[in-house]
Amino acid sequence: MMFLVPTLGVPSELMLQDTLKSALAAFGVLIAALVFFWQQRQRTAPLRWHGLVWLPLALMAYALGSMAWSHTYLAGVEAIRWFILSLLLWLVLNTLTRKNLPTLLWGIHLGAVVASLWVALQFWFDWRFFPQGAMPASSFINRNFFAEYAIAVLPLSVWLLASLRSPRLTMVMTASVAFNVVALMMTGTRSALVTLLVLLPVLAVVLVKYRDILPFWRLALVNRALTAAIFIACVGVMGSIPTQNAQLIKDGSGTTALERSFLRTASMAKRSEYTEGSFSIRSQMWMATARMMLANPLTGVGAGAWEVQIPLYQRTYTVLETDYYAHNEFLQLLSEYGMAVGGLVLAFLLAYLLHSAGTTWRLRGEDLQEAPLRAFTLTSLLALLIVSNAGFPWHLAGCGALLVLALAMLAGSDARLGKRQQFFASCLRWKPTYSRVALIAMATSLGLAAYISRQAAVAEYKIVHAIHLGLFLTQTLPASAPSMADRKSQMLQDVQEGIAINHHYRRLTAVVAEQLAASGDFRNAIKILETVAASRPNVVAIWAGLAINYAQMGQHEKAHLALQQVERLKPDDLETVTLKVTLLTKAGQAIEAAGILNKSFDLGRYDFNLLQTGYAVGLKENNPLLTIRSLELFNTKWPEQGADTYFRLGSIYANPPMQDDAKALAAFKQGYAGVPADQKDNYRYQLPLRFQQQM
């Protein structure tokens, strides 16, 4: 499982990458559980238990409970996630030993190597087998997802390297670790690169502290020196090979892995990153999440409900990333699960990790053999905790599995340490009957997993295929292509079948609605947007889209109800004023619309869209005073667009009922002055004949 999850991906956009990876993780855990309980069907001896297992179980129980009062579907998804992770933790606790541990580590490391190979091919040769969002992303769709996984794997790979006794195998392993580091640099993911800078001294301290135990230090001095030289040479050589990826070259963030890692890390010192860049956007999400936490301190908003409730806690000016996570696992956990559950889970987890670090540092005698395992595992968890402050790795299959595997390795070590860690490690009484019941439960769970995975795959295929058809909805294709009517019919059939399976795919179905509205099919756009609004009732853009589409269909009462939802969410926002004016105009209430515009202008409350709306309403309703006022205000705010604005203003003064040739000529001349030299003749020829000779 740990080899397949990072290496496999979907070679098309018709299925989300993490859907496949989540299915692989779920099937891997459930099949392992089935095998385990079959082997234990006659067991009467106790099995291992550990306090850590209670953490995902507590989150699972909360998620199941929040299905009753929060978002049922999203809470159910969270409950399944925590069930799979808690089962994985318990299984590894009861199966992992120091003898079979290397098998698991090789699976993790080799999976990271193959995933890094995909990154290298994408970086060096612009290889496009897997669809890419933010490149290079391996099989993860987003480079941040791969980088977060790779940096968490690194300490475990170093531990495996330090445990080898063969000089030749050590050198090969060193080259593979260096390759993974270079792949990490290729992504330019800043949180992972900063984490790498933190890990390097930590790993050095761990290697030196346990030099009397780790086999690496028993190699000849020349072999150790050669290992270091191979690592430096591999990073230097592979890190200096320039990219052939046109998109990465265009980004201007470096053409080699070394240059890219340096420039991306250095960009964190730029002031613009905190005012305009991704950090400023994420900080807005974090502050909104903090307000959500303060408003729901004990119970939270419900498992998985962050994306549903976050619009209620945004500031008017906030523009969130096009995503559905807080980009901070700790804030999201506290906001969804509250202090009563999420806060206690985090507190226990952090206290346990600190306690484990102290215990590891103090181990002596026979117990010292456990120390390297614990130290490298804690370092892996440290990496995962750091990147969790700027992403959502716990929600992704690879990192989620890696998190509980690391915790399970610590839990297994606690059990082997005996009395020293007896506070956390204990036993679970067992009977053959328990195994038989568990076998039935696992077989049932496998059946459910197969059904859910198939439904998810079909729903995503249908909806994404509809999106692809929608891209060409308004285009004329070659005669050999299906007709417009056939494409439209197939598109509607696909999206309806996808929504029938799962009507909670907000990020996908809303795109189809936009495509239909752009093609003039407002009726079907409304049907889709209504399902999205039912699932995500606090998203302003959905209600605004519904209001416009209702108005286009002449359903003005429904448009007004949708407007009320927009006003509920953003009552003082200028976009709300713009929408209200647009709806009033479409409903034939132009005088009222003009009154709202003039009142907003009087208060000095206007933006680009509101002024453009004022101009359009003035033209449509033959209200030249409103048109002129909108243009004049626009000139004061955006003088760089004066050529076009003054041309429009001059055209109004050049014709009845506001005809005033002196004002028209003055406006045309001001616009003419702002036109580039090579376009002045074209500007002049567009003027009425009586003004052309006066330019």
Secondary structure as GFF3:
##gff-version 3
##sequence-region A 1 695
A	DSSP	alpha_helix	4	7	.	.	.	ID=ss1
A	DSSP	alpha_helix	17	39	.	.	.	ID=ss2
A	DSSP	beta_strand	47	50	.	.	.	ID=ss3
A	DSSP	three_ten_helix	51	53	.	.	.	ID=ss4
A	DSSP	alpha_helix	54	66	.	.	.	ID=ss5
A	DSSP	alpha_helix	72	95	.	.	.	ID=ss6
A	DSSP	alpha_helix	101	125	.	.	.	ID=ss7
A	DSSP	alpha_helix	143	162	.	.	.	ID=ss8
A	DSSP	alpha_helix	167	187	.	.	.	ID=ss9
A	DSSP	alpha_helix	190	209	.	.	.	ID=ss10
A	DSSP	three_ten_helix	215	218	.	.	.	ID=ss11
A	DSSP	alpha_helix	221	238	.	.	.	ID=ss12
A	DSSP	alpha_helix	246	251	.	.	.	ID=ss13
A	DSSP	alpha_helix	257	266	.	.	.	ID=ss14
A	DSSP	three_ten_helix	267	269	.	.	.	ID=ss15
A	DSSP	three_ten_helix	271	274	.	.	.	ID=ss16
A	DSSP	alpha_helix	278	295	.	.	.	ID=ss17
A	DSSP	alpha_helix	306	309	.	.	.	ID=ss18
A	DSSP	three_ten_helix	310	313	.	.	.	ID=ss19
A	DSSP	alpha_helix	329	337	.	.	.	ID=ss20
A	DSSP	pi_helix	338	343	.	.	.	ID=ss21
A	DSSP	alpha_helix	344	362	.	.	.	ID=ss22
A	DSSP	three_ten_helix	365	370	.	.	.	ID=ss23
A	DSSP	alpha_helix	371	387	.	.	.	ID=ss24
A	DSSP	three_ten_helix	393	395	.	.	.	ID=ss25
A	DSSP	alpha_helix	397	417	.	.	.	ID=ss26
A	DSSP	three_ten_helix	418	421	.	.	.	ID=ss27
A	DSSP	beta_strand	425	428	.	.	.	ID=ss28
A	DSSP	alpha_helix	432	471	.	.	.	ID=ss29
A	DSSP	alpha_helix	484	501	.	.	.	ID=ss30
A	DSSP	alpha_helix	506	518	.	.	.	ID=ss31
A	DSSP	alpha_helix	522	535	.	.	.	ID=ss32
A	DSSP	alpha_helix	540	552	.	.	.	ID=ss33
A	DSSP	alpha_helix	556	569	.	.	.	ID=ss34
A	DSSP	alpha_helix	574	586	.	.	.	ID=ss35
A	DSSP	alpha_helix	590	602	.	.	.	ID=ss36
A	DSSP	alpha_helix	608	620	.	.	.	ID=ss37
A	DSSP	alpha_helix	624	637	.	.	.	ID=ss38
A	DSSP	three_ten_helix	639	641	.	.	.	ID=ss39
A	DSSP	alpha_helix	642	653	.	.	.	ID=ss40
A	DSSP	alpha_helix	661	673	.	.	.	ID=ss41
A	DSSP	three_ten_helix	677	679	.	.	.	ID=ss42
A	DSSP	alpha_helix	680	685	.	.	.	ID=ss43
A	DSSP	alpha_helix	689	692	.	.	.	ID=ss44
###
